[in-house]
Amino acid sequence: MKYIDLNGNRIERETKQDRLLRLLYANSLGRSIIKVLVNPAISYLGGVVLNSKLSTILIPSFIKKNKIDMNEYVEQYYMSYNDFFTRQIRRDYRPIDEREGVLISPADGKVSAYPISDKLVVSIKNSKYTVASLLRNKELAKKYKGGCCMIIRLTVDNYHRYCYPADGIKGKNVHVPGILHTVNPVANEHVKIYKENTREYTVLETTKFGDIIQMEIGALMVGKIVNYHQELEVTKGQEKGRFEFGGSSIVLLLDSKQVQVNQEFFKNTEDGYETMIHMGQAIGKEIL
């Protein structure tokens, strides 16, 4: 994988997870194994195991392998692996950019940004998705023609809680059922991922940025999306929900007449890099 941070530092690495997924998706036997793993019964069983007290034995090795600094997180006793996976970070380690007219990233992760055209919305490892296929709503999709689609891909070592990117009025949660597949780009070479993943989205009505769609996408195994709210008034940086164990992604659909997205995200994506970002950092600004 090729990453770049906001200071322009480039990183290229392939994790054990990447290599395993490449092996599984690249041959018929591996894809047969994946079909078993994404079976709802298996996902349910995985959830039972990861929510059990016994699963806490997995925590120390995970911390060591992913070099996680536990001083950054609220000290607590973990009842299960999932309890640890959704751990709360200390507020001072994820400061929110409170400047007026600044849109923030709702999550930690790796960002890809694409201009929304009539046909091509997202292209990740040669798989393409339209706004309409993401939303399953052609009329709503039309509102974002000419806008921006931002994908924030979370890996297992990322912070798995997420927030609202701006002040606004949150609409109802719209659930789109699907088959749970991994959101790792390796899988995207073989499977049209977002069309198959369980996802949930809401429209956030804002005065500064127009209507923003924020979509959470579940992934392989448990991949559970936990959103806290239905319709209500929310504030920038307010916690919106969390992902339980499994890779995951957040998609933002933005109106280009209302939001000027930082151009480095587009350039990095064109150059084949995902941009590493933290929740609360600026990703765009209001167009005055």
C-alpha positions as CSV (number, residue, x, y, z in Angstrom):
1,M,0.0,0.0,0.0
2,K,1.2,3.6,-0.7
3,Y,0.4,6.2,1.9
4,I,1.3,9.9,2.3
5,D,0.8,12.1,5.4
6,L,-0.3,15.8,5.4
7,N,3.4,16.8,5.6
8,G,4.2,15.0,2.3
9,N,6.0,12.1,3.9
10,R,5.5,8.9,1.8
11,I,5.2,5.4,3.1
12,E,5.0,2.1,1.1
13,R,4.3,-1.1,2.9
14,E,2.3,-4.3,2.6
15,T,0.9,-5.8,5.8
16,K,0.4,-9.5,6.6
17,Q,-3.3,-8.8,6.3
18,D,-2.7,-7.4,2.7
19,R,-0.8,-10.5,1.7
20,L,-3.3,-12.9,3.1
21,L,-6.2,-11.1,1.4
22,R,-4.3,-11.0,-1.9
23,L,-3.8,-14.7,-1.6
24,L,-7.4,-15.5,-0.8
25,Y,-9.0,-13.3,-3.4
26,A,-6.6,-14.3,-6.2
27,N,-7.7,-17.9,-6.6
28,S,-10.9,-19.9,-6.6
29,L,-10.1,-21.8,-3.4
30,G,-9.4,-18.6,-1.5
31,R,-12.6,-17.0,-2.8
32,S,-14.6,-20.1,-1.6
33,I,-13.1,-19.6,1.8
34,I,-14.2,-15.9,1.7
35,K,-17.7,-16.9,0.9
36,V,-17.8,-19.1,4.0
37,L,-16.4,-16.3,6.2
38,V,-18.9,-13.7,5.1
39,N,-21.9,-16.0,5.8
40,P,-24.1,-14.3,8.4
41,A,-23.9,-17.2,10.7
42,I,-20.1,-17.1,10.8
43,S,-20.2,-13.3,11.3
44,Y,-22.6,-13.8,14.2
45,L,-20.3,-16.5,15.7
46,G,-17.3,-14.2,15.3
47,G,-19.2,-11.5,17.1
48,V,-20.0,-13.8,20.0
49,V,-16.4,-14.8,20.4
50,L,-15.0,-11.3,20.2
51,N,-17.6,-10.1,22.8
52,S,-16.6,-12.9,25.2
53,K,-14.4,-12.5,28.2
54,L,-12.0,-15.1,26.8
55,S,-11.2,-12.9,23.8
56,T,-9.3,-10.5,26.0
57,I,-6.3,-12.9,25.6
58,L,-5.9,-11.4,22.1
59,I,-5.4,-7.8,23.3
60,P,-1.7,-7.8,24.4
61,S,-0.4,-9.3,21.2
62,F,-2.6,-6.9,19.1
63,I,-1.1,-3.9,21.0
64,K,2.4,-5.1,20.5
65,K,2.0,-6.0,16.8
66,N,0.4,-2.7,15.9
67,K,2.7,-0.6,18.2
68,I,-0.3,1.1,19.9
69,D,0.5,3.6,22.5
70,M,-2.1,2.9,25.2
71,N,-1.2,6.2,27.0
72,E,-3.3,7.9,24.3
73,Y,-6.4,6.1,25.4
74,V,-8.8,6.4,28.4
75,E,-7.7,4.0,31.1
76,Q,-10.3,1.3,31.6
77,Y,-10.8,-2.4,32.2
78,Y,-11.7,-4.3,29.0
79,M,-14.5,-6.9,29.2
80,S,-13.8,-8.3,25.7
81,Y,-11.7,-7.8,22.6
82,N,-14.5,-5.8,21.1
83,D,-14.5,-3.6,24.2
84,F,-10.8,-2.9,23.6
85,F,-11.3,-2.4,19.8
86,T,-13.8,0.4,20.5
87,R,-11.6,2.0,23.2
88,Q,-12.0,5.7,23.8
89,I,-9.1,8.0,22.9
90,R,-8.1,10.9,25.2
91,R,-9.6,14.1,23.8
92,D,-6.2,15.9,23.7
93,Y,-4.9,13.3,21.3
94,R,-7.7,14.1,18.8
95,P,-8.1,17.9,18.9
96,I,-11.0,19.2,16.8
97,D,-10.2,22.1,14.4
98,E,-12.8,24.5,15.7
99,R,-12.2,27.3,13.2
100,E,-15.3,28.7,11.6
101,G,-15.9,27.5,8.1
102,V,-13.6,24.5,8.4
103,L,-14.9,21.0,7.6
104,I,-13.1,18.2,9.5
105,S,-12.4,14.5,9.0
106,P,-14.9,12.4,10.9
107,A,-12.4,9.6,11.5
108,D,-8.9,8.4,11.5
109,G,-7.9,6.6,8.3
110,K,-6.5,6.7,4.8
111,V,-8.3,9.2,2.5
112,S,-9.0,8.9,-1.2
113,A,-10.8,11.8,-3.0
114,Y,-12.7,11.7,-6.3
115,P,-14.7,14.3,-8.3
116,I,-18.2,13.1,-8.9
117,S,-19.0,12.8,-12.6
118,D,-22.0,11.3,-14.5
119,K,-20.4,7.9,-14.7
120,L,-17.3,7.5,-12.6
121,V,-17.5,8.2,-8.9
122,V,-14.9,6.0,-7.2
123,S,-12.1,4.0,-8.7
124,I,-10.1,1.9,-6.2
125,K,-7.9,-0.8,-7.7
126,N,-9.9,-0.7,-10.9
127,S,-13.3,-1.2,-9.3
128,K,-15.8,1.6,-9.9
129,Y,-18.9,2.8,-8.1
130,T,-21.6,5.4,-8.7
131,V,-23.2,7.6,-6.1
132,A,-26.6,6.0,-7.0
133,S,-25.2,2.5,-6.4
134,L,-23.9,3.5,-3.0
135,L,-27.1,5.2,-1.9
136,R,-29.6,3.1,-3.9
137,N,-31.3,6.4,-4.5
138,K,-31.0,8.0,-7.9
139,E,-32.8,11.2,-7.0
140,L,-30.6,11.9,-4.0
141,A,-27.5,11.0,-6.0
142,K,-28.3,13.7,-8.6
143,K,-27.8,16.4,-5.9
144,Y,-24.0,15.6,-5.7
145,K,-23.2,15.6,-9.5
146,G,-20.1,17.7,-9.8
147,G,-19.3,17.3,-6.1
148,C,-16.7,15.3,-4.2
149,C,-16.6,11.8,-2.9
150,M,-14.2,11.2,-0.1
151,I,-13.4,7.7,1.2
152,I,-11.8,7.3,4.6
153,R,-10.5,3.7,4.9
154,L,-9.9,2.5,8.5
155,T,-7.5,-0.3,9.2
156,V,-7.4,-2.4,12.3
157,D,-4.8,-0.2,14.0
158,N,-6.9,3.0,13.6
159,Y,-9.1,4.6,16.1
160,H,-12.6,3.2,15.4
161,R,-14.9,5.8,16.7
162,Y,-16.1,8.6,14.5
163,C,-17.7,12.0,14.7
164,Y,-19.7,14.6,12.8
165,P,-17.6,16.7,10.4
166,A,-19.7,19.9,10.9
167,D,-22.5,21.5,12.9
168,G,-25.9,20.7,11.5
169,I,-29.2,18.9,11.6
170,K,-28.9,15.1,11.3
171,G,-31.5,13.2,9.3
172,K,-32.6,9.7,9.9
173,N,-30.3,6.7,9.5
174,V,-30.8,4.9,6.2
175,H,-29.6,1.2,6.4
176,V,-28.5,-0.6,3.2
177,P,-28.1,-4.3,3.8
178,G,-25.4,-6.2,2.1
179,I,-22.8,-9.0,2.2
180,L,-19.9,-8.3,4.5
181,H,-16.6,-8.2,2.5
182,T,-13.3,-6.7,3.5
183,V,-12.7,-3.0,2.5
184,N,-9.0,-3.7,2.0
185,P,-8.0,-2.5,-1.5
186,V,-6.6,-5.9,-2.2
187,A,-10.1,-7.4,-2.3
188,N,-11.2,-4.6,-4.6
189,E,-9.2,-6.1,-7.4
190,H,-11.6,-9.0,-7.5
191,V,-14.9,-8.0,-5.9
192,K,-17.1,-4.9,-6.2
193,I,-16.9,-4.2,-2.5
194,Y,-19.1,-1.3,-1.7
195,K,-22.1,-2.8,-3.6
196,E,-21.9,-5.8,-1.3
197,N,-21.1,-4.2,2.1
198,T,-23.6,-3.4,4.7
199,R,-23.8,0.3,5.1
200,E,-25.7,3.1,6.8
201,Y,-25.9,6.8,5.9
202,T,-27.5,10.0,6.9
203,V,-27.9,13.5,5.4
204,L,-26.4,16.3,7.6
205,E,-28.0,19.6,6.8
206,T,-25.5,22.4,7.5
207,T,-25.5,26.2,7.0
208,K,-21.9,26.4,5.9
209,F,-21.4,23.3,3.7
210,G,-24.8,22.5,2.3
211,D,-26.1,18.9,2.7
212,I,-23.4,16.4,3.5
213,I,-24.0,12.7,3.2
214,Q,-22.0,10.6,5.7
215,M,-22.0,6.9,5.1
216,E,-20.5,4.2,7.3
217,I,-19.5,0.9,5.6
218,G,-19.1,-2.4,7.5
219,A,-16.6,-5.1,6.5
220,L,-15.4,-8.6,6.8
221,M,-16.5,-10.7,9.8
222,V,-18.3,-8.7,12.4
223,G,-18.0,-5.3,10.7
224,K,-20.8,-3.9,12.9
225,I,-21.8,-0.2,12.6
226,V,-23.1,1.4,15.8
227,N,-24.6,4.8,15.3
228,Y,-25.9,6.6,18.4
229,H,-28.5,9.0,17.1
230,Q,-31.6,9.4,14.9
231,E,-32.7,12.9,13.9
232,L,-31.3,15.7,16.0
233,E,-29.1,18.8,16.0
234,V,-25.4,17.9,16.3
235,T,-22.1,19.7,16.6
236,K,-18.7,19.4,14.8
237,G,-16.6,16.8,16.6
238,Q,-19.5,15.3,18.5
239,E,-19.1,11.5,18.5
240,K,-21.5,9.9,16.0
241,G,-20.8,6.2,16.5
242,R,-18.2,3.4,16.3
243,F,-17.2,0.4,14.3
244,E,-16.9,-2.9,16.1
245,F,-14.2,-5.4,15.0
246,G,-13.5,-5.6,11.3
247,G,-12.1,-3.2,8.7
248,S,-14.4,-0.3,7.8
249,S,-14.8,2.9,5.8
250,I,-16.6,6.2,5.9
251,V,-17.7,7.9,2.7
252,L,-18.5,11.7,2.6
253,L,-20.5,13.1,-0.4
254,L,-20.0,16.9,-0.7
255,D,-21.4,19.7,-2.8
256,S,-18.6,21.4,-4.6
257,K,-20.6,24.7,-4.6
258,Q,-20.5,24.7,-0.8
259,V,-17.2,23.0,0.1
260,Q,-13.7,23.5,-1.2
261,V,-11.9,20.3,-0.5
262,N,-8.2,20.5,0.1
263,Q,-6.6,19.8,-3.3
264,E,-3.8,17.6,-1.9
265,F,-6.4,14.8,-1.4
266,F,-7.2,14.8,-5.1
267,K,-3.6,15.0,-6.2
268,N,-2.5,12.2,-3.8
269,T,-5.2,10.0,-5.0
270,E,-4.3,10.7,-8.7
271,D,-0.7,9.8,-7.8
272,G,-1.8,6.5,-6.3
273,Y,-1.5,7.4,-2.6
274,E,-4.0,7.3,0.2
275,T,-3.6,10.3,2.6
276,M,-3.2,9.5,6.3
277,I,-5.4,11.7,8.5
278,H,-6.7,11.9,12.0
279,M,-10.2,12.6,13.2
280,G,-10.7,16.4,13.7
281,Q,-8.2,17.6,11.1
282,A,-9.3,19.9,8.4
283,I,-10.3,18.4,5.0
284,G,-12.0,21.4,3.4
285,K,-13.5,24.9,4.0
286,E,-16.6,26.8,3.3
287,I,-16.9,28.6,0.0
288,L,-17.8,32.2,0.8
